[in-house]
Amino acid sequence: MQAEGLPAIVIRTFAHYYDQLAAGETGLIPESGIEPVATVPHTNEFGADLAAKGRAVMDQAILLKLNGGLGTSMGLEKAKSLLPIKNGLNFLDIIARQALAGGIPLVLMDSFSTREDSLAALRKYPELAGDIPLDFLQHKVPKIVQADLSPAVNPANPALEWCPPGHGDIYTALQTSGMLEKLLAGGYRYAFVSNSDNLGAVMDPAILGYFASRNLPFMMEVAPRTEADKKGGHLAQLPGGQLILRESAQCPAEDEATFQDVTRHRYFNTNNLWLDLHALRDLLAAREGILGLSMIRNKKTVDPRDKAGTPVYQLETAMGSAIAVFEGAGAVCIPPNRFAPIKKTNDLLDVRSDNYVLTDDFTVIPNPERALDRAFIDLDPRFYQFVDAFEARFPAGAPSLLACERLVVRGDIRFGEGVVLKGRVEMTNTGGEQVVIPDG
């Protein structure tokens, strides 16, 4: 790690987790050690007074977007945030225009894989340039061989010997990059942090007002869990009341049933987080730069594309797990429109269709003309999983889905221009030739 030029605090942080691994710790959080969270305040109840308080401190706030992902699960080779989403604009276009419309500084946490392309894309927005740099870099750490806990070696491609340490690295990267110091020196105190692929994560004055007026050090936006969310991380609390986050990789096998019980653990983490930068600075100083987030021991192979390759551990932390280390941290429940991530081409089709509209302040919202609940979309992954294959089958853009309750596509089907789908639609092509839906 020294040879790679990694900062000393990164090395010490990695050693902190490696020592836990070597001591036999698993990072698991048993059900017996936690309690469910019965209720949290809902942002729908936040009134004009909180919005006014938020606007009063808006000049102390920044937007911080996690922008390190390549979207490999969708077949992308560049930053996922460069994928066109709506009206010819990609994630970064929309995020940049939101920041400019609100007069709020934008900061990205990039990876080595996304930095160059992302900064190049933002050059079309020179107004973003200011005293605060546009980005800082996530670190990398060694993969660890499961058999003997040695550093992984892969001579054919040495880059595969390394991995990102999870988005919990944001706190370390903020300090090693000097970004935290620059933000504090610039008079900024509040950071709203979210994933760049979550179009619903916009600056909300009322939520900022709630966070600031209660002098919270850290706050997590959560949403009610459903059966579709039962395998994702959930909010919980320790017996003394301290909130914590438990990810699926931290659940013992014997507790899987209670982990997935959405009536017991009612809220999931949306990864929309609020940070008091003063509190972060003070806690980092008190803990000598190592927050001590819960370790996640991910089991992989050194080459993730080779399932028969050398088994390794990737030692990671989750950004949201910081809720456990900030005394007095809080959580609020948000409406569905604040959590709209695009993880699959199913989501991409939904947002590109007339089910969503782009507002004048560059917020992507559900189309007010849609009378139905959110559409259920399930495209055959054999033909639609990767973006290039997906776009080849929607060459004229998304069909109208405004009156479509459910769309299931099985087989190879290409959609023409002006196609309108209504009700519950299931299309199946079991033949070897592509079927074409003609222009509407």
C-alpha positions in Angstrom: 0.0 0.0 0.0 2.9 2.3 0.7 4.4 1.5 -2.7 1.1 2.5 -4.3 1.3 5.9 -2.6 -1.7 5.4 -0.3 -1.9 7.8 2.6 -0.9 6.6 6.0 -4.4 7.0 7.4 -5.7 4.7 4.7 -3.1 2.1 5.6 -4.0 2.3 9.3 -7.7 2.1 8.5 -7.1 -1.1 6.4 -4.9 -2.5 9.2 -7.8 -1.9 11.6 -10.1 -4.1 9.6 -7.4 -6.7 8.7 -6.7 -7.2 12.4 -10.4 -7.9 13.0 -10.4 -10.4 10.1 -7.2 -12.1 11.4 -8.7 -12.3 14.9 -11.7 -14.3 13.5 -14.2 -11.5 13.5 -16.8 -11.8 10.8 -18.6 -8.4 11.0 -21.9 -10.2 11.6 -24.6 -8.5 13.7 -26.8 -11.1 15.4 -30.5 -10.5 16.0 -30.0 -11.0 19.7 -27.9 -7.9 19.9 -30.3 -5.5 18.3 -33.9 -4.2 18.5 -36.3 -3.1 15.8 -37.1 0.6 15.3 -40.8 1.1 15.7 -41.2 4.5 14.0 -39.2 7.6 12.8 -40.5 11.1 11.8 -41.9 11.3 8.3 -40.8 14.2 6.0 -44.4 14.6 4.7 -45.1 16.1 8.1 -42.4 18.8 7.8 -44.0 22.2 7.4 -43.1 25.6 6.1 -41.3 26.6 9.3 -38.7 23.9 8.7 -38.4 24.8 5.0 -37.7 28.4 6.1 -35.0 27.2 8.5 -33.5 25.1 5.7 -33.4 28.1 3.3 -31.7 30.1 6.0 -28.7 27.8 6.1 -28.7 26.7 2.5 -25.5 28.7 1.9 -23.8 26.4 4.3 -24.9 23.2 2.4 -23.4 21.2 -0.4 -24.5 18.3 -2.7 -22.1 15.3 -2.4 -22.6 12.6 -4.9 -21.1 9.1 -4.9 -19.8 8.7 -8.5 -17.4 5.8 -8.4 -19.5 3.1 -10.1 -19.1 1.9 -13.7 -22.5 0.2 -14.0 -20.8 -3.0 -15.1 -24.0 -5.0 -14.3 -25.7 -3.0 -17.1 -22.7 -3.6 -19.5 -21.3 -0.1 -19.1 -17.5 0.6 -19.3 -17.6 4.3 -18.3 -19.1 6.1 -15.4 -22.7 5.0 -14.9 -23.6 8.7 -14.3 -22.9 9.4 -18.0 -25.8 7.2 -19.2 -28.5 9.3 -20.9 -31.6 9.2 -18.7 -34.2 11.8 -19.7 -34.6 14.2 -22.6 -31.1 13.5 -23.8 -29.6 14.4 -20.4 -27.5 12.0 -18.4 -27.3 11.7 -14.6 -24.4 14.2 -14.3 -26.2 16.7 -16.6 -29.3 16.6 -14.4 -27.3 16.7 -11.1 -25.2 19.7 -12.4 -28.3 21.6 -13.5 -30.0 20.9 -10.1 -27.0 22.3 -8.3 -26.9 25.4 -10.5 -30.6 26.0 -10.2 -30.3 25.8 -6.4 -27.1 27.7 -6.2 -25.5 24.8 -4.3 -21.9 23.6 -4.7 -21.6 20.1 -6.2 -18.9 17.7 -5.1 -18.3 14.2 -6.5 -16.6 11.3 -4.9 -15.0 9.7 -7.9 -13.0 6.5 -8.4 -9.9 6.2 -10.6 -12.2 4.6 -13.2 -14.8 7.4 -13.3 -12.8 10.6 -12.6 -11.5 11.6 -16.1 -14.7 11.0 -18.0 -16.9 12.6 -15.3 -14.8 15.8 -15.0 -14.7 16.0 -18.8 -18.5 15.8 -18.9 -18.8 18.6 -16.4 -16.7 21.0 -18.4 -19.8 22.1 -20.2 -20.9 23.7 -16.9 -18.2 26.2 -16.2 -20.5 27.9 -13.7 -19.9 24.9 -11.3 -16.2 26.0 -10.9 -15.6 27.7 -7.6 -13.4 27.7 -4.5 -14.4 24.1 -3.8 -12.9 21.4 -6.1 -15.5 19.4 -8.1 -14.3 16.0 -6.8 -12.1 13.9 -4.6 -11.0 10.3 -5.0 -12.1 7.1 -3.4 -9.2 4.9 -2.2 -8.3 1.3 -3.0 -7.2 -1.6 -0.7 -5.8 -5.1 -1.3 -8.0 -8.1 -1.7 -7.2 -10.8 0.9 -6.8 -14.5 0.0 -9.3 -16.5 2.1 -7.1 -19.5 2.6 -4.2 -17.8 4.4 -5.2 -14.1 4.7 -2.3 -13.0 2.4 -2.6 -10.2 -0.2 -4.1 -11.5 -3.4 -1.7 -11.9 -6.4 -2.9 -11.8 -10.0 0.1 -11.4 -12.3 -2.1 -11.5 -15.5 -3.9 -8.3 -14.3 -2.4 -6.7 -11.2 -5.3 -4.2 -11.0 -7.5 -7.1 -9.9 -5.4 -7.4 -6.7 -7.1 -4.3 -5.5 -10.7 -3.3 -4.7 -12.6 -0.3 -3.4 -13.2 -0.4 0.4 -16.9 0.3 0.0 -18.6 3.7 0.1 -17.8 3.9 3.8 -14.4 5.2 2.5 -16.1 8.5 2.0 -15.1 9.7 5.5 -11.5 8.7 5.1 -11.3 10.1 1.6 -12.8 13.4 2.7 -9.9 13.9 5.2 -7.0 12.5 3.1 -8.0 14.6 0.0 -8.2 17.8 2.0 -11.8 18.2 0.9 -13.2 18.3 4.4 -10.7 21.0 5.4 -11.6 23.1 2.3 -15.3 22.8 2.9 -15.0 23.8 6.5 -12.7 26.7 5.6 -15.3 27.8 3.0 -18.0 28.0 5.7 -19.8 24.9 4.7 -21.3 22.8 7.5 -24.0 20.5 5.9 -23.5 17.9 3.3 -26.4 16.0 1.6 -24.9 12.8 0.3 -26.5 10.3 -2.1 -25.8 8.0 -5.0 -25.5 9.6 -8.4 -27.9 7.1 -9.9 -30.7 8.1 -7.5 -32.6 10.8 -9.3 -35.0 11.4 -6.4 -32.2 12.5 -4.1 -32.5 16.3 -4.4 -31.8 19.0 -1.9 -34.9 19.6 0.2 -35.1 22.7 2.3 -37.5 21.2 4.9 -35.3 18.2 5.5 -32.2 20.4 5.8 -34.1 22.6 8.2 -35.1 19.6 10.3 -31.5 18.3 10.4 -29.9 21.7 11.2 -32.5 22.9 13.7 -32.1 19.7 15.8 -28.3 19.9 15.6 -28.0 16.3 14.5 -24.5 15.1 13.7 -25.7 12.5 11.2 -29.1 11.6 9.7 -30.3 8.8 7.4 -33.2 8.9 5.1 -35.1 5.6 5.3 -38.1 4.2 3.5 -40.7 1.5 4.5 -39.5 -2.0 3.6 -41.7 -4.2 1.3 -41.3 -7.7 0.2 -39.2 -6.4 -2.7 -36.8 -4.8 -0.2 -36.5 -7.6 2.3 -33.0 -8.6 1.3 -31.5 -5.1 1.7 -30.0 -3.5 4.7 -32.3 -2.3 7.4 -32.3 0.2 10.3 -32.1 -1.2 13.8 -31.1 0.0 17.2 -28.9 -1.2 20.1 -30.6 -1.8 23.5 -29.5 1.7 24.6 -31.3 3.3 21.7 -28.3 4.1 19.4 -29.3 3.6 15.8 -27.4 1.2 13.6 -27.5 -0.2 10.1 -27.4 -3.9 9.4 -26.5 -5.0 5.8 -27.5 -8.4 4.4 -23.8 -9.5 4.5 -23.7 -8.8 8.2 -26.7 -11.1 9.1 -25.9 -14.6 10.4 -27.5 -17.4 8.5 -29.6 -18.4 11.4 -31.2 -14.9 11.6 -32.1 -14.6 8.0 -35.8 -15.1 8.6 -36.0 -12.2 11.1 -33.7 -10.1 8.9 -36.2 -10.4 6.1 -39.3 -9.9 8.3 -40.5 -6.5 7.0 -43.0 -6.2 9.8 -40.2 -6.4 12.4 -37.5 -4.4 10.8 -39.6 -1.8 9.0 -37.2 0.6 7.4 -34.4 0.3 4.8 -31.5 2.7 4.2 -31.9 4.7 1.0 -28.3 5.9 1.1 -29.5 9.5 1.3 -27.5 10.8 4.2 -27.0 14.1 5.9 -23.6 15.0 7.5 -22.7 17.8 9.9 -19.2 18.5 8.8 -18.3 20.0 12.2 -19.3 16.8 13.9 -17.4 14.7 11.3 -14.2 16.7 11.9 -14.5 16.4 15.7 -15.2 12.7 15.6 -12.3 12.0 13.2 -10.0 13.9 15.5 -11.2 12.1 18.6 -10.7 8.7 16.9 -7.4 9.6 15.3 -8.8 9.4 11.8 -10.5 5.9 12.1 -14.2 6.0 12.6 -14.4 2.3 13.2 -17.4 1.5 11.0 -18.8 -2.1 11.1 -16.7 -4.3 8.8 -18.3 -6.1 5.9 -16.4 -9.2 4.8 -17.4 -9.8 1.2 -16.5 -13.2 -0.3 -15.4 -12.9 -3.9 -12.9 -14.4 -6.4 -9.8 -12.4 -7.3 -11.2 -12.1 -10.8 -15.0 -11.6 -10.3 -15.6 -12.9 -13.9 -13.9 -16.2 -13.0 -16.0 -18.0 -10.5 -13.4 -20.8 -10.2 -10.6 -18.3 -9.4 -8.8 -17.8 -6.1 -11.4 -17.0 -3.3 -10.7 -13.7 -1.6 -12.2 -11.4 1.0 -12.9 -7.8 0.2 -13.0 -5.8 3.4 -15.5 -3.0 3.0 -17.6 -0.6 5.0 -21.0 1.0 4.3 -21.4 4.7 4.3 -24.7 4.4 6.2 -23.1 2.4 9.0 -21.7 5.7 10.4 -25.1 6.1 12.0 -23.8 3.8 14.7 -20.7 5.9 15.5 -22.3 9.4 15.8 -24.0 9.7 19.2 -27.4 11.1 18.8 -27.7 10.3 15.1 -31.2 10.4 13.6 -33.4 9.0 10.8 -36.4 10.3 8.9 -38.8 8.4 6.7 -39.2 9.7 3.1 -41.8 9.4 0.4 -41.1 7.1 -2.6 -40.2 10.0 -5.0 -36.9 10.6 -3.0 -35.7 7.1 -3.7 -35.7 6.3 -7.4 -32.4 4.6 -8.3 -31.7 3.1 -11.7 -30.1 -0.3 -11.1 -31.4 -2.2 -14.1 -32.7 -1.5 -17.6 -36.2 -2.2 -16.2 -35.8 1.1 -14.2 -34.2 2.8 -17.2 -37.2 2.1 -19.4 -39.6 3.3 -16.8 -37.8 6.7 -16.3 -37.2 7.2 -20.0 -40.9 6.7 -20.7 -43.8 9.1 -20.2 -44.2 7.7 -16.7 -41.7 10.4 -15.6 -41.2 14.1 -16.5 -38.3 16.5 -16.1 -39.3 19.7 -14.3 -38.1 23.2 -14.9 -35.8 22.9 -11.9 -34.4 19.6 -13.4 -36.0 17.2 -11.0 -37.2 13.9 -12.4 -40.6 13.2 -10.9 -43.5 10.8 -11.6 -45.8 12.1 -14.3 -48.8 13.8 -12.5 -51.0 12.5 -15.3 -50.3 8.8 -14.4 -53.3 7.5 -12.5 -51.8 4.1 -11.7 -49.2 3.0 -9.1 -45.6 2.7 -10.3 -45.4 0.3 -13.3 -44.0 -3.2 -12.8 -41.5 -3.8 -15.6 -39.6 -7.1 -16.2 -37.5 -7.3 -19.3 -35.9 -10.6 -20.4 -32.3 -10.2 -19.2 -31.0 -12.4 -22.0 -31.8 -9.6 -24.5 -32.2 -6.4 -22.4 -29.8 -6.6 -19.4 -27.0 -4.6 -21.1 -27.6 -1.0 -22.2 -26.4 -1.5 -25.8 -28.7 -4.5 -26.3 -31.5 -2.6 -24.6 -31.2 0.4 -26.8 -31.0 -1.7 -29.9 -34.5 -3.0 -29.1 -35.9 0.5 -28.3 -34.3 2.4 -31.2 -37.0 5.1 -31.3 -37.0 5.5 -27.5 -39.4 4.1 -24.9 -43.0 3.3 -25.7 -45.8 5.1 -23.9 -46.3 3.4 -20.5 -48.5 6.0 -18.9 -51.5 3.7 -18.9 -49.5 0.5 -18.5 -49.8 -1.3 -15.1 -47.5 -4.2 -15.9 -45.0 -5.0 -18.7 -43.3 -8.4 -18.9 -41.2 -9.2 -22.0 -39.8 -12.6 -22.7 -37.7 -13.3 -25.7 -36.2 -11.0 -28.4 -38.7 -8.2 -29.3 -37.9 -4.8 -30.8 -40.2 -1.9 -30.4 -41.1 0.6 -33.1 -41.7 4.3 -32.8 -44.9 5.6 -31.2 -45.9 2.3 -29.5 -48.5 2.7 -26.7 -48.9 0.0 -24.1 -51.9 -0.1 -21.8 -53.1 -2.3 -18.9 -51.3 -5.5 -18.1 -49.0 -6.4 -21.0 -47.1 -9.7 -21.4 -45.1 -10.3 -24.6 -43.4 -13.6 -25.4 -41.3 -14.6 -28.4 -40.1 -18.2 -28.2 -38.8 -18.3 -31.7 -35.2 -17.8 -32.9 -35.9 -14.7 -34.9 -36.5 -11.2 -33.5 -40.1 -10.0 -33.4 -40.7 -6.4 -34.3 -43.6 -4.4 -32.9 -44.5 -2.0 -35.7 -44.6 1.8 -35.4 -47.7 3.0 -33.7 
